[in-house]
Amino acid sequence: MKRKYSTLILYFLFFIYLELVSKVLMFNKLPTLKFLIVVLFSLTISLIFYLFSNLFEAKKQRILVMVFLIIISIFYIFNYLYFSLLSVPFSISTLELASQAMDFYQIGFHLFCTKIIDVLLLMVPFIGYLIYQKSFDYSKKSKKYNFSVGFLFIISHLGSLMVLNFDKNHLYSAYNLYYNTDSLTTSNNVLGIFTTQRLSLKRNIFGFEEKVLLADNSLEEEKEVKYNKMEIDFARLINLESDENVKDVYHFLQDREATKQNEYTGIYKGKNLIFILAEGFNSIAVDKELTPTLYKLVNNGFNFTNYYSPVFFSTTGGEFQAMTSLIPTQEILGMWRNDKPYLPYTLGNVFGNKGYNTSSYHNWQYKYYGRDKTMPILGFNNFLACGNGLEERLNCEWLPSDIDLFTSTFNDYAGNEPFATYYITVSGHAPYVFTEGNKIALKNQELVKNLPYSESVKAYLATQIELDNALKILINLLKKKGILDDTVIALVGDHYPYTLNIKEINEVSSYERDELMEVNHSNLIIWNNKNEGKVIDKVAGQLDVLPTLLNLFGIEYD
């Protein structure tokens, strides 16, 4: 009689394979000795599935095993594709964000097609099971046997927790990630995907108070140097506070060196500001002939040559960074949309408190990413988008034009100085195809048809031409109104065009980029008609945008 193998072996090998391949695909890292932690947790998880399967007779158990393996495979494939799309791991707290991102079903389908080899790689164990499923034992086990399996599960889980204690000394150790620190990306890499998702689910249901682990960051101030620093009585705040974590934060802030003022502090004091979060904008779109206005703004303003726009939760994460100078997490973005937090240092609030007329505009749905809730929190009570009035001024059918966005709203704020206007554009959105799914790319197809690039790259550049033309028109409107010299235009991309693969990006990049860091390299535009070009080679990112603007406008902040 042919030997039958235990389904425990099946589950265990299934999890190990999927964890290993996911680690390589998501983090481009081969496993080290620390992968033993993932192996041990995989054994524990496998014992749970095995124990539950053993409760049923052979026929039902065989069906159940098949269902479990399908669910597990989908679970890992979904997590991988989600990470590939947004560059952050999935969490139960981002279900709302995930559902909104999936509204662009063409993007999801395009991603699936471009990652089909990886998806097939993750399906290897399930395909193998379909071939060899008759080689496994599905017979129902005795209660005594199941009791032994349950005991083995307890030993396995306790052993896994004991191993965590061997690495406790740094912030992102396996121990701290399991007990103290909420960092999904690092946790997926260190503890594995299934364990991380289990912890995430548990923390969302029962709550989780992260422990604040601080390092000594105190530095002596240079007395002759001026700082962007306010008079905050941290000692009083510490004495009045009962929450130890909040006290730790006060101590941390009290000991931090403030940002030094510089030769550019206050050079734009009193000027108007137009801030643009440009969909999919990246430095690969800047070309002297193809996008001359973008080229002018990049090179004739402050030219930040080492600027990076990292992907955190797609557009909403890029927006959150630029507007608040804070790092977004799933939990924070949820609070931002639903809990009405007090955020006095956001762009709209800071300029509004200085007497500026603040308004914001978006040529897509006004409730998308919860902007009907977040715009007032950011200080933009005058928020107009498709669905709450903007549809009466422009065509809101997918994809709307940035030209229409600028021209239909300009008179709202022009002549109402000083103003701080925030635009969220959409013309640069994926999918980058020449079909009805991207009317903007179709509109400008003739302008890129002879370029020596792939179709996706040409379609992307066609969408950025629309942004370029919109900026040209906006500058002319400011000039005609007589306020161009008194207005600063700032522009950042929300993220790089992540539906283009690295090979496609390198078709048009001026240098060879990698998928980890340089893929995020971009331009930050801060331009005024009266200033000459100035190269800034200091490394910067989306978090630096807000304090940089506040410094340039001479606005007090800490």
Secondary structure as GFF3:
##gff-version 3
##sequence-region A 1 558
A	DSSP	beta_strand	5	6	.	.	.	ID=ss1
A	DSSP	alpha_helix	7	27	.	.	.	ID=ss2
A	DSSP	alpha_helix	35	53	.	.	.	ID=ss3
A	DSSP	alpha_helix	58	86	.	.	.	ID=ss4
A	DSSP	three_ten_helix	92	94	.	.	.	ID=ss5
A	DSSP	alpha_helix	95	101	.	.	.	ID=ss6
A	DSSP	alpha_helix	105	114	.	.	.	ID=ss7
A	DSSP	alpha_helix	116	122	.	.	.	ID=ss8
A	DSSP	alpha_helix	124	132	.	.	.	ID=ss9
A	DSSP	three_ten_helix	133	135	.	.	.	ID=ss10
A	DSSP	beta_strand	136	137	.	.	.	ID=ss11
A	DSSP	alpha_helix	143	164	.	.	.	ID=ss12
A	DSSP	alpha_helix	174	179	.	.	.	ID=ss13
A	DSSP	alpha_helix	184	190	.	.	.	ID=ss14
A	DSSP	alpha_helix	193	206	.	.	.	ID=ss15
A	DSSP	beta_strand	227	228	.	.	.	ID=ss16
A	DSSP	alpha_helix	234	240	.	.	.	ID=ss17
A	DSSP	alpha_helix	244	255	.	.	.	ID=ss18
A	DSSP	beta_strand	259	260	.	.	.	ID=ss19
A	DSSP	beta_strand	272	278	.	.	.	ID=ss20
A	DSSP	three_ten_helix	283	285	.	.	.	ID=ss21
A	DSSP	alpha_helix	292	300	.	.	.	ID=ss22
A	DSSP	beta_strand	302	304	.	.	.	ID=ss23
A	DSSP	beta_strand	307	308	.	.	.	ID=ss24
A	DSSP	alpha_helix	314	324	.	.	.	ID=ss25
A	DSSP	alpha_helix	330	338	.	.	.	ID=ss26
A	DSSP	alpha_helix	347	353	.	.	.	ID=ss27
A	DSSP	beta_strand	357	365	.	.	.	ID=ss28
A	DSSP	three_ten_helix	368	370	.	.	.	ID=ss29
A	DSSP	alpha_helix	371	378	.	.	.	ID=ss30
A	DSSP	beta_strand	382	386	.	.	.	ID=ss31
A	DSSP	three_ten_helix	390	392	.	.	.	ID=ss32
A	DSSP	alpha_helix	402	413	.	.	.	ID=ss33
A	DSSP	beta_strand	419	424	.	.	.	ID=ss34
A	DSSP	alpha_helix	439	443	.	.	.	ID=ss35
A	DSSP	alpha_helix	445	448	.	.	.	ID=ss36
A	DSSP	alpha_helix	455	481	.	.	.	ID=ss37
A	DSSP	beta_strand	487	493	.	.	.	ID=ss38
A	DSSP	alpha_helix	502	508	.	.	.	ID=ss39
A	DSSP	three_ten_helix	518	520	.	.	.	ID=ss40
A	DSSP	beta_strand	521	522	.	.	.	ID=ss41
A	DSSP	beta_strand	525	528	.	.	.	ID=ss42
A	DSSP	beta_strand	534	536	.	.	.	ID=ss43
A	DSSP	beta_strand	540	541	.	.	.	ID=ss44
A	DSSP	three_ten_helix	542	544	.	.	.	ID=ss45
A	DSSP	alpha_helix	545	552	.	.	.	ID=ss46
###
